[in-house]
Amino acid sequence: MKTSSLMTKINIFISRNLATNSPFHNLLHPRGISIEDQSLLHFSPISFTDLKSEWVFFYSKTGVRYFLDQGGSHNNKKIGTFGPGTAHFFFERTNREVDFIGSGERNDVAIKFRKVLNNDMCLFVVGKNSLRSIQKSIKIDQFLEVIVYDNKPKTNIDINNPNVAVFTSPMAVQTYFKNYPHRNHLNIAIGKTTFKSLCDCGIKNNQIADNPTESSMAVALQSYLNKL
């Protein structure tokens, strides 16, 4: 590895606002690397009417936040999440363990959750622009959904040109490269859908985290930096 004086010149961008205990801070800040964390999306609540179901399924922490903040009920219902990060966030908010934790990979989650769901009714908690990937694999008469937030690309963003950009959603990819179409740096995607969005935008030099978590993205980034 090159000296720490060179490492201080490494700038990282990630398309979400990091918590103070994020593994990105733990792994990278001690090495003097600059991290610019900024969500590229604007979120706002959408009021909803809660619906009866045996299950409630969350795709993201954002869905959990807006569902709970607006009084959505999870009592006496089984809870499913798309990935482990959302499951952990749900536990932090409710002190309740999740009944189904997906891997964060669309096809794998769809297959496994369909088996667990059996013949129960599921309420999917989504954003206005959700991809609704899991519903597509479930019988139409076996699920309901509530839209609890709107998510739109920010129109004005100002991001320094990084050495590495870490993307946490397809919409973040699209927003970033709409504003900076000619940037050429390493891109790390949180999962397959975000990776596909990078490829669909014609972007090269892309990697994908082994798991759709901040820890896994931080490990992928550290592995790259160790080779410099």
C-alpha positions in Angstrom: 0.0 0.0 0.0 1.2 3.5 -0.6 1.9 5.9 2.2 -0.7 7.6 4.3 0.2 11.0 2.8 -1.2 9.7 -0.5 -4.2 8.1 1.2 -5.3 11.5 2.4 -5.9 12.4 -1.2 -8.5 9.7 -1.6 -12.0 11.0 -1.7 -15.0 8.7 -1.3 -18.7 9.5 -2.2 -21.6 7.4 -0.9 -25.2 8.1 -1.9 -26.7 8.1 1.6 -26.3 10.0 4.9 -24.2 7.8 7.1 -24.9 7.2 10.8 -22.2 8.0 13.3 -21.6 4.3 13.8 -21.4 3.4 10.2 -18.6 1.0 9.3 -17.5 3.5 6.6 -16.4 5.8 9.4 -14.9 2.9 11.5 -12.9 1.5 8.6 -11.9 4.5 6.7 -11.6 7.7 8.8 -8.7 6.4 10.9 -6.8 6.1 7.6 -7.4 9.8 6.8 -9.7 9.2 3.9 -12.3 11.8 3.1 -15.9 10.6 2.9 -18.7 12.7 1.4 -22.1 11.1 2.3 -25.1 12.7 0.7 -28.5 11.3 -0.3 -29.3 12.2 -3.9 -33.1 11.7 -3.3 -35.7 13.8 -1.6 -38.1 11.9 0.7 -41.5 13.0 2.0 -44.3 11.2 3.8 -47.5 10.1 2.1 -50.4 9.5 4.4 -52.0 6.0 4.2 -54.7 3.8 5.6 -53.4 0.7 7.3 -54.7 -2.6 6.0 -55.3 -6.0 7.5 -52.8 -8.7 6.8 -50.9 -11.6 8.4 -47.5 -10.2 7.2 -45.9 -6.8 6.7 -42.9 -6.6 4.3 -40.4 -3.8 4.2 -38.0 -3.1 1.4 -35.9 -0.4 3.2 -35.2 1.5 6.3 -37.0 4.4 4.8 -40.2 2.4 4.5 -39.9 1.3 8.1 -39.4 4.9 9.2 -42.4 6.4 7.4 -44.6 3.5 8.2 -44.0 3.6 11.9 -43.8 7.4 12.2 -47.3 7.6 10.7 -48.8 5.0 13.0 -48.6 1.9 10.9 -49.4 -1.3 12.9 -47.1 -4.2 13.2 -48.6 -5.8 16.3 -49.9 -9.4 15.9 -48.3 -9.5 12.4 -45.3 -11.3 11.1 -42.6 -9.0 9.7 -40.4 -9.6 6.6 -37.6 -7.4 5.3 -35.7 -7.4 2.0 -32.3 -7.3 3.7 -30.5 -7.5 7.1 -30.0 -3.8 7.3 -33.7 -3.1 7.3 -34.3 -5.9 9.8 -31.8 -4.4 12.2 -33.3 -0.9 11.8 -36.8 -2.4 12.5 -35.5 -4.0 15.7 -33.9 -0.7 16.8 -37.2 1.1 16.3 -39.5 -1.6 17.8 -37.3 -3.9 20.0 -38.9 -6.7 18.0 -37.1 -9.4 16.0 -38.1 -9.9 12.4 -39.7 -13.1 11.2 -38.1 -13.2 7.7 -34.8 -11.6 6.7 -34.0 -11.6 3.0 -30.6 -11.7 1.5 -31.1 -8.4 -0.4 -30.9 -10.2 -3.7 -34.2 -9.9 -5.6 -34.6 -13.4 -7.0 -33.4 -15.2 -3.8 -35.7 -13.1 -1.6 -38.7 -13.7 -3.9 -38.3 -17.4 -3.9 -37.7 -17.8 -0.2 -40.3 -15.3 1.0 -43.0 -16.9 -1.3 -42.3 -20.2 0.5 -42.5 -18.6 4.0 -45.6 -16.6 3.1 -47.5 -19.8 2.1 -51.2 -18.8 1.8 -51.1 -15.8 4.1 -51.9 -12.2 3.0 -48.9 -9.8 2.9 -48.9 -6.0 3.2 -46.0 -4.5 1.3 -44.8 -1.1 2.5 -43.4 0.8 -0.5 -42.3 4.2 -1.8 -44.0 5.9 -4.7 -41.3 4.9 -7.1 -40.6 1.4 -5.7 -39.6 -1.3 -8.1 -42.0 -3.7 -6.4 -39.8 -6.6 -7.2 -41.1 -9.1 -4.7 -44.8 -8.5 -5.4 -44.2 -9.6 -9.0 -43.6 -13.1 -7.8 -46.7 -13.4 -5.6 -50.3 -14.1 -6.6 -52.1 -10.8 -7.0 -54.9 -11.9 -4.6 -52.3 -12.6 -1.9 -50.9 -9.1 -1.3 -51.8 -5.5 -0.6 -49.6 -2.5 -0.5 -49.4 0.9 1.1 -47.3 3.8 -0.3 -45.9 5.6 2.7 -43.4 8.0 1.2 -42.5 9.8 -2.0 -39.0 9.5 -3.3 -37.7 11.9 -6.0 -34.3 12.8 -7.4 -32.9 16.0 -6.0 -32.6 18.6 -8.7 -29.6 20.5 -7.4 -26.6 18.4 -6.2 -23.0 19.5 -5.7 -20.6 16.6 -5.2 -16.8 16.7 -5.4 -15.3 14.4 -8.1 -14.4 11.3 -6.0 -11.9 8.5 -6.5 -14.6 6.0 -5.7 -18.4 6.4 -5.6 -20.6 4.0 -3.6 -24.2 3.7 -4.8 -27.1 2.5 -2.6 -30.0 2.5 -5.1 -30.7 2.6 -8.9 -32.3 6.0 -8.6 -29.1 7.4 -7.0 -27.1 6.0 -9.9 -29.4 7.7 -12.4 -29.4 11.0 -10.5 -25.6 11.1 -10.1 -24.7 10.4 -13.7 -27.4 12.7 -15.1 -25.6 15.5 -13.3 -22.1 14.1 -13.9 -22.2 12.1 -17.1 -18.4 12.3 -17.9 -16.9 11.2 -14.6 -14.7 8.2 -14.7 -14.0 6.5 -11.3 -14.6 3.2 -9.6 -18.2 2.6 -8.7 -19.4 0.1 -6.0 -23.0 -1.0 -6.0 -24.9 -2.2 -3.0 -26.7 -5.0 -5.0 -27.5 -6.4 -8.4 -30.3 -4.0 -9.2 -28.0 -1.0 -8.5 -25.2 -2.7 -10.4 -27.5 -3.2 -13.4 -28.4 0.5 -13.3 -24.8 1.4 -13.6 -24.4 -0.9 -16.6 -27.6 0.4 -18.2 -26.3 3.9 -17.9 -23.2 2.9 -19.9 -20.9 3.3 -16.9 -17.7 1.2 -16.8 -15.4 0.2 -13.9 -18.1 -1.2 -11.6 -18.0 -3.6 -8.7 -20.8 -5.1 -6.5 -20.7 -5.7 -2.8 -20.9 -9.4 -1.7 -23.9 -8.6 0.5 -26.3 -5.6 0.4 -25.1 -4.0 3.6 -22.9 -1.0 4.5 -20.4 -3.4 6.1 -20.0 -5.3 2.9 -19.7 -2.2 0.8 -17.1 -0.9 3.2 -15.1 -4.1 2.9 -15.3 -3.9 -0.9 -14.0 -0.4 -0.8 -11.2 -1.3 1.7 -10.2 -4.2 -0.6 -9.8 -1.8 -3.5 -7.9 0.8 -1.5 -5.5 -1.9 -0.2 -4.4 -2.5 -3.7 -3.4 1.1 -4.4 
